[in-house]
Amino acid sequence: MRYRKIIMLIATLAVVLMASGFQNASDHKVLFEKAKFAMETKGDLQGAIRIFQEIIAKYPQEKEYGARAQLYVGLCFEKLGNAEAIKAYELVLKKYADRPEEVAIARERLASLRQGSPSDISVVRLSPQAELLYYKRISPDGTKIVGLDSSKGMNIAVYDLATQSQTLLTDFPWNDLEAFSPVWSRDGREIAYNRIRVDGKGIWWELVVTALNGKERMLFRSEGQQFVWPLDWLPDGSALVAILADKMGLIPSSGGSFKPISSLERILPENVSLPLVTEFISAPLVSPDGRFIAFQKRSKEGPFDIFISGIDGQPLEALTNHPADDVRPLWSPDGKYIAFQSRRQGDWALWGVAVKDGKSQGQPFMIKDGTQNSVFLNWTSQGLFQQILAQMYDIYTMPVDPETGEPAGKPRQLSFAPTGANRWPLWSPDGRFLAFVSGHQSGLMNLPQGRIILMPREGGKAKDFPIPIDIYNPKEIGAIRWLSDSSGLRFFYPDFKGEYFAYQLTVGTGEWKTEPRPRRRIHLDKSGQAFYYSKSDAKENDPGIIEENIETGAKRLVYRPEMEKGWAAYRQLRISSDYRWLAFHEEITPGDSRLVILDLETGKSCKVKVTGRLYNAFWFPNKKLIMATNAYTEYHDRSAKEGGPFYVLVAPLVGSQKKISLADSLPRSNIVSIDWSPDGKEIVFEVAAVHTSNFFLRNVIPKGHN
């Protein structure tokens, strides 16, 4: 596609600019990279336009960057579906006639826009405010978005694109009912969702329908493992397609029993829990005429393909048959096409295939490439609803008072590039280095390359140690741990078979040692000869904290919960800097959480009841306080008495708890991991942020296929 070629040409020219000496870049070059980051990674097109225009205004003598900035302004406006794109391209021709590369691209875009061919795919950006919702679905008429709002609990909310206003349809506080998976009826008048209810008798799954005024009716209720989840409505509104336990079937919209259509066997990837089912099964599943249902399915050992069956359970018809994965089918509004995502050319791309009477008509064709960070949620008369996701991980430091833990300055992002994939910060026991894991795409296959980075506390060049793993997955590495003498670091990582290995780096030599180990998130003792890990299980299976000798494999239970029956869970293990105390989060009944501090020398323990949600326990340097971050995302401002969206909870062994605000300047983020410097003067924490952008793709079917 010509637009793709234009983007590739611009990217190539940008690489040439960077290669000319970005490390010594002046302000206009730094601004240019900042604007590109806002445009390409964050999806903040309006913010990128402002920065590009700032470059043009402040640095008129920099013709090369001015021309490129003006061209990018046009591209941003074009993505927004804004007529200002034509004016922006005209300015390239008028002001930068001596820049042939930019002029050629501007001429081509102007010709395309002025022609206005209805066969060209176009992109329209939706209101940024709607990005605050999880699990979004656009209404059939394209005027509203339904999603999950987490400001006070997990609730169903509707965002009106015309008025840019949001309405909560449910009003559940945290630790009460929780709502999930909203699905529009085909007439846009009702929304089906499931909610989870926990009471003294167990866990209940409920399938509920709500009107836009909040009036509800419950269709179905199940208990325990009988998980129920709505997927789609029949076009006539008579029933919903839903999942119950391990089957997909129909539930009447007036209420009634579940009628199975198909087993879920091999529809989901292996090891995917049912609560994540809607990440892999798209909506709408049902064809516009109500006759067929489309979904992905895999052979026992093969890739995913797209299948169609009759809504009454007729045999499956393979719509695609390809060595690459084909997933997440979506019906076009007229029922003539199915769009799906595929890796047929290596990276994810959007493909389509014509269908008639439940059978394919011809070969699949590519619609749009470069969709590896995209999810296509549903296809309405307004266009194909696309959500682009960017998960960012960055590290911040903040000076603090070593006696009280109160902030002594503002958080600052760590001065290390590239950003966006830096995780698991940890001070060395001697306080000389800050270690973290950095993983960025590199090489011909554009795969992430994992590296351990050591930054000297007193300044100087960072040390870089490539991790000896062929295919690095940042989600698998988990937290790193220093050896007690600061001579090295250790972490666990699985191979292709799921078996874990211990990777140990010797800092002085840069050498790696690898050995098989059965556990993942472990914590070494002071000698380095034993490690601790948790075991969550029922009483008869001895839950608690286990110490295991590295050489002999000998095990002993160093902590056992006080419980008569039931099930205990343990998380967030952390050893104090003197290796005497082990802190962890214990939960025996839902919602009953506490910090447990275990004396590893005597075996005695004490418990500290904490309020709120507990994550990321770590030690205050004076060894008297335990800290924990409240890390769940808050998308809306809370009152000052709640402590702000980011804070640490100080839970002393004796005395009252208090909250210390961390970063009001970091909205829409989670604090994922945190550590305190041995001298108590600085904390370091990892911030995770999900940047989402919502778009309509219009004129989806290419010319020649419609």
Secondary structure, DSSP 8 states (H G I E B T S, - for coil): -HHHHHHHHHHHHHHHHHHTTGGG--HHHHHHHHHHHHHHTS--HHHHHHHHHHHHHH-TT-HHHHHHHHHHHHHHHHHTT-THHHHHHHHHHHH-TT-HHHHHHHHHHHHHHHHT-TTS-EEEE--GGGGGSEEEEE-TTSSEEEEEE-SSSSEEEEEETTTTEEEES----TTS-EEEEEEE-TTSSEEEEEEEEEETTEEEEEEEEEETTS-EEEEEEEETT--EEEEEE-TTSSEEEEEETTEEEEEETT----EEEEE-TTTS-TT--GGGGGGTS-S--B-TTSSEEEEEEE-SSS-EEEEEEETT----EES---SS-EEEEEE-TTSSEEEEEE-TTSS-EEEEEEEETTEE-S--EEEE---TTEEEEEEETTEEEEEEEEEEEEEEEEEB-TTT--BSS--EE-S-SS-SBEEEEEE-TTSSEEEEEEEEEETTTTEEEEEEEEEETT-S--EEEE---SS--HHHH---EE-TTSSEEEEEEE-TTS-EEEEEEETTTTEEEEEE-S-SS-EE-TTSSEEEEEE-EEGGG--EEEEEETTT--EEEEE----SSSEEEEEEEEE-TTSSEEEEEEESSTT-EEEEEEETTT--EEEEE--S--EEEEE-TTSSEEEEE--S---S---GGGT-SSEEEEEESSS--EEEE--TTS-S-EEEEEEE-TTSSEEEEEEEEEEEEEEEEES-S-TT--
